[in-house]
Amino acid sequence: MILSGRCLTTAKLIRAGCFLFLLIWLNLLLTISSVQASTYLDIDDETYYILNRLEAEGIIKSALLSTKPISRKEVVRLIKEAETNSVGKNQVIEQMVAVLKKWFKDDLEKTNYIKPVDTFYLKYSFDDSNLQILNYNNDGDKPGKGSNVRLGLISRAESKWFSVYVNPEFRYSEQFTDVKVKKVYGVLSLFGLDLMAGKDSQWWGPGYHGSILLSNNSEPLEFVRLTNPEPVVLPWIFKYIGPIRAAFFAGRLEKNRSDFSEPILWGLNVNFKPVSYLELGLERTAIMGGKGRSESLATWWRSFTGVGENDGRESGDQRAGYYAKLTLPFKWQPVQFYVEADGEDQRNSFPSKWAYLAGIYLPKIAGLERFDLRGEFSTNHIGEYPNVWYSHHIYTQGYTYKGRIIGHHMGSDSKDIFVEASYLIPGSYGRISLSYDREEHNTSLAVREKKDEIELKGIIQLVKGLELKAMYGFGSVKNVGNVPSDRQLINIFAAELMYRF
């Protein structure tokens, strides 16, 4: 009787949570007004670094930057906020705001336009190893051993109701040559909501080096997404949670999986700021359906609510959790703390078997405005459940898309420590970063794969519109594949020229 009553209470809580989510979406429809349609900012765009730096120093207070990508019109709103709050601040902050104004000049003017070539880029990389262990968070790209070339362009069209983004890319490696559409999507903006359909990457959570549920580690997924591109304050009692953004997406994974062909991956994210210095978020993803499995409304409902998980009626593979980011913009030493926690499985319809990510960011160091420092730690090691993360007994190929983990690149049963220091170059915008990353894989085993990586990278604006990025990475890997072995050394060099028209 006690167990029955507990399950009944849990089911009521789940139904109440679902009703609350639907009520929030109804409030969104009634609250937000129609605005200009806009494309979204690529996950690896340098703009995110600048926005996060401005947020950490208290120049931007209303941003919700933990759910990416964000729309270009949201960037415009944040630029205006930063411009107002940066008056009288130091030269570094003024320089960053000025750079954003140059990059988003057309968007600031709110003009409708078609740019057949908005951005053109040429990338070259050299990798002396086949391990691929230093290649991650790059939209699923897998450069081959030796020389690699990527030649691409980005086309955009922006109008009042509809916008389009297309990113074709030519790829050459010593082992293959290919032409593919890396990203492509359209955005329909109605009633202040964006309905997006196409192929793009997503990143959920405040992590900088990795994200537990969604990252750009895998190839961009084809999906449909509904979101409000700009945060809104809801009426009634919801006003107390502050500015809010919500996103829901659903797409299909690849056909040639070893478990079920084209299963559905869907996700739900809500993040908000009850106060200007605290951002909170709730996130959920699930795999369900596919060839040979039910995709009925009842299955969708069980997947949405989590009812039936691990009791013989489960709809599929469930993950859910939360994240938080605390910003303390002290004048003498601003600091930002963040954490993400997600459950891989469910127990009584609630997440369990938790993975964690925690980080700290110092946007300047002891008054030195051009230096910043970040540290981040992640783990999904659970002693009594080895390799539970990103795996499932039904979807045996795991939480992957085209061979890459959809969440954190460290993989299952792993730990990751990351530290990065950066220096902002005076004059035209530029940045130099030095980072160290330590990963341990399959930590439940006596013999485990260990990777140490040092990376030096830089970005500099050569002339107006033309930017150069360069990177050198050195890696040392021991016990490759969790088999006792000597260390293998890896060297990677990459350079990119990008021109913004």
Buried (B, 14 or more C-beta within 10 A) or exposed (E): EEEEEEBEEBBEEBEEBBEEBEEBBEBBEEBBEEBBBBBBBBBBBBBBBBBBBBBBBBBBBBBBBBBBBBBBBBBBBBBEBBBEBBEEBEEBBBBBBEBBBEBBEBBBEEEEEEBEEBBBBBBBBBBEBEBBBBBBBBBBBBBBBEBBBBBBBBBBBBBEEBBBBBBBBBBBBEEEEEEEEBBBBBBEBEEBBBBBBBBBBBBBBBBBBBBBBBBBBBBBBBBBBBBBBBBBBBEEEBEEBBBBBBBBBBBBBBEEBEBBBBBBBBBBBBBBBEEBBEBBBBBBBBBBBBEEBBBEEEBBEBBBBBBBBBEEEBBBBBBBBBBBBBBEBEEEEBBBBBBBBBBBBBEBBEBBBBBBBBBEBBBBEEEEBBBBBBBBBBBBBBEEBBBBBBBBEBBEBBBBBBEBBBBBBBBBBBBBBBBBBBBBBEEEBBBBBBBBBBBBBBBBEEEBBBBBBEBEBBBBBEEEBEBBBBBBBBBEBBBBEBEEEEBBEBEBBBBBBBBBE
